[in-house]
Amino acid sequence: MEKDRQTDSCTLCGRKESRGIHILDIFLCLDCEKELLQLEAEDPTYHQAVKTLSSSRASKLLM
């Protein structure tokens, strides 16, 4: 019998996932991590992701 895994909400897509990475207080699901790593720095999606991650981190630091 497998243990129940804790689920976290992905900072980028909002899905509840049990597998992913934690960076400080930020959680990225495996799909978003994979997509982010494949994006080019010039891609607008990359810039939006960086903005979302930065604002999430900043809000947690101010608490």
Summary of the structure (lengths in Angstrom):
residues: 63
radius of gyration: 13.0
end to end distance: 39.1
largest distance: 45.7
contacts: 141
relative contact order: 0.17
helix: 44%
strand: 19%
